[in-house]
Amino acid sequence: PEVTQGISLSSGMILLTWQKIAPTALLYQISPTLNMKILITLAFLSTMLGGWGGLNQTHLRKILAYSSIAHMGWMAIIMLINPTLALLNLLIYIIATLTLFLILNFTSITKIKSLTNLWNKSAPMTMAILLTLLSLGGLPPLTGFMPKWLILQELVSNNNIIMATLMALSALLNLFFYMRIIYATTLTMFPTTNNSKIQWPHPQTKTINIIPTLTIISSLLLPLTPLFITLMY
């Protein structure tokens, strides 16, 4: 989290997405030899640390870093039971995180406080952040619910009901600090003078071509769950 906080948004995006591929690929290749007890311990510690750590943060990059730790916990716990499901979780996580970082980079926002004026500058971006954060938190009926649902289903079918319950409860911690960001973005406005509430439309130099596509993918793929299940099994 400290490293992510100290670097630029584009570097943070690479650190929290691209850098995850190599360790996950290694885990996938050695998954049959992994110890389930160690994986359960790592997963539980990761999800709890990722949940508790992000609660009092005001910097968005730190929050996304703690979110990343929690998501790695979800991938770790399923790696031995169903490695392909871990890869699906990674893919959906990368798409959602990529969407968020591209939006933050486009709007040049790094703190929750700065988000309160975003609705004034770009209402569609506010809606995109709302959908992507809820999806990242695993709220139905958005895409992010799919991997969590399938992982919990696999854990229950393998008689890990207690662990499935703990993982589901730890997801509430993440959802809480996503809801804090959503509340600041959509339901509040930081106290400002009236003049600053009205923004002159400046021509945008940054491109946003890929953001709408990524937002749709990261929030509206839940109906395709049967297709992903067919591909995995």
N, C-alpha and C positions, 0 to 999 in steps of 0.2 A: 504493500500500500504506500509506503513512504517513497519508494522509487517511482511508482506511477504518479504520485503527487508532484514529484520534482521534475518531470519531463513534459514535453509538449503533448497536445492532444493526439497528434498523428503518431508520435512515438508510443504513447500509452495504448493506442489502438492496436499497434503491432505487438506490443508486449502482452496484451490480454487476449489476443486472438491467435495470431500466427505462431507465437512461442509455445502455445499449448499443443500444437500438432505433433511435435517430435516426442515429448514424454508420453503422450497418449498412444502414439504409434508403437513405442517400445513396450508399454503395458499391454497393448493389444497382442503383440507378438509373443509375449511370455505369459499371457493370461492363464493357460492351463496349469502352470507351475506355481501360481500365486497362492498365498495362504489366506483363507477367508477371514480368520480372526484378525489378522493384521489389517486387512482391507476394511473390515467393519470398524476397527478402532480409528484408522485414518479418516474414514468417511465421516464418522460421528464427530471427531474433533474438528475436521474441516468445516462441516456445516454449522457447528456451534460457533466456531471462531469467526467464520464469515458472517453469521447472523448477528452475534453480539458486537463484533468489531465495528459494523457499519451503522449501529444505532445512533451514536451521537456525532456523526460526521456532518460537516457542512460543505466539504469539497466533493464535487461530483466524481472526480477521478479516483479519490480514495474509496468512495462508496462502491464504484464499479470494480475496484480491486478486491474489496471484501466480498462482493457478489461473485467474483471469479473464483475465490477460494471456496466458497460454498458450493458452486457448481462442480468444481473438481471433486468434492466429496460425493456428489451424486454419481459422478462417473466412476469413482473408485469402488463404490459399493456393488456396482453391477458388473464390474470388469470380469470377474470369474464366472458368474452365472450366465451372462449374455453379453459378450464383448461388442457385438454389433450394435446393441442398444446403447452402449457407452459412446460409440462413434456417432450415432444419431443425436444423442444428447449434446455432444461436442459441436456438431454441425449447426444445430438450432441455436445453441448458445453463441457461437461465433457470428451467425447472421444477425441475431438480436443486438449483440454488443457492437458489431460493426455499424449497424443502423444508428444506435445511440451516439457513438463517437462521431460519425459523419454529421449528424444533426448538431452536436455540440461544437464541432469544428466549423460548421457553416455559420452558426450564430455567435461563435467566439465566446461561449459561456463556460465557466469552470466552477461556479459556486451556485448553491441553491438560491441564494438571495438574488442573483442576477436573472434567474429563471422567471421571477415574478413579473418582469416587464416583457417577457417573450410574446405573450398573447397579443400585445400591442403592436409588435413588429411583424410577427408572422403567426397567424392563427393556425394554418395547416401544420406548421412545425410543432406547435403545442399539442395538437391532436396526435401527431406521429409519436411524440415522446410519451404521451399518455398510453397509447396502445402498446408500444414497445416495452415500456416498464412493466405494465400489467402482464404482458406475455413472459417477460424475463422472470417475473415472480411466480409464474406457473398458475395463473388464474384462468379457469375455464370461462368461455369457450375459445381461448386463444392458443396459438401454436405451442407456446411454452408449457402448456398443461400436458401435452402429449407425452414427452419423455418421462416426466415425473409420474404420470399415471401408469405408464407401461413398466417403469422401474418398481413402483410400489406393488403392482400386480405380480411381477416376477418374484419379489421378496416374499410376498404372502404365499405364493404357490410353492416356494422353497422352505416354508415353515419358519421364516424370519419375521413373524408378525410384530414382535416388540420393536425390532429395528425399523420396520416399515412405519410404525406409529411415531417413533422418535424422529425419523427423517421428515415425515409429514409435518410434525410440530415445528421442527427447525426451519422449515420453509416459510412458516408464518413470520419468523423474525425478519427474513429477507423482504417478505411482502410488506411488512410494516414500514421499513425505511424507503421502499419504493413508493408507498402511499404518501409518505412525508413529502417526497419530491413532487408527486402528482398534485397534492394539496397546494404546495407552494406555486406550482406552475399554472394550475387551472382555476383555483378557488380564491386565491389571495392576490393582492397587489402591494408591493412594498411602498411604504409612505413616501410620496414624492410630491414636488410642486406640480401644479396643473400643466405647466408648459411642457414638462418632460413626458407627460402622458401621450401627447400627440407627436408622432414621429413623422418627419418628412420622408417620403419614399426615395431612397437612394438606389441607383442602379446596382444590382448585385454582380460582383466579379466572380464569385465562387459558383461552380456548377452543382446542381442538385438532381441531375438526371437519374442517378441510381437510388436516391433516397426513397422515392415513392414505391419502387419495386421491392426494395429490401423491407420496407415497412409492411407491405402486403404479405410478403413471405413470412416475416417474423411474427405476424399476428393472425393470419387467416388460413393456416394450413391444417387445422384440426380435423376437418371433414376427410382429409386424405389419410387418416390414421390406418384404416384397413389396408391401404396400399403399402404403407411402411411395414406393417405387421407381416404382410405376405412376402415382402422383400427380405425381411430379417429371418423368417423361418423357412 
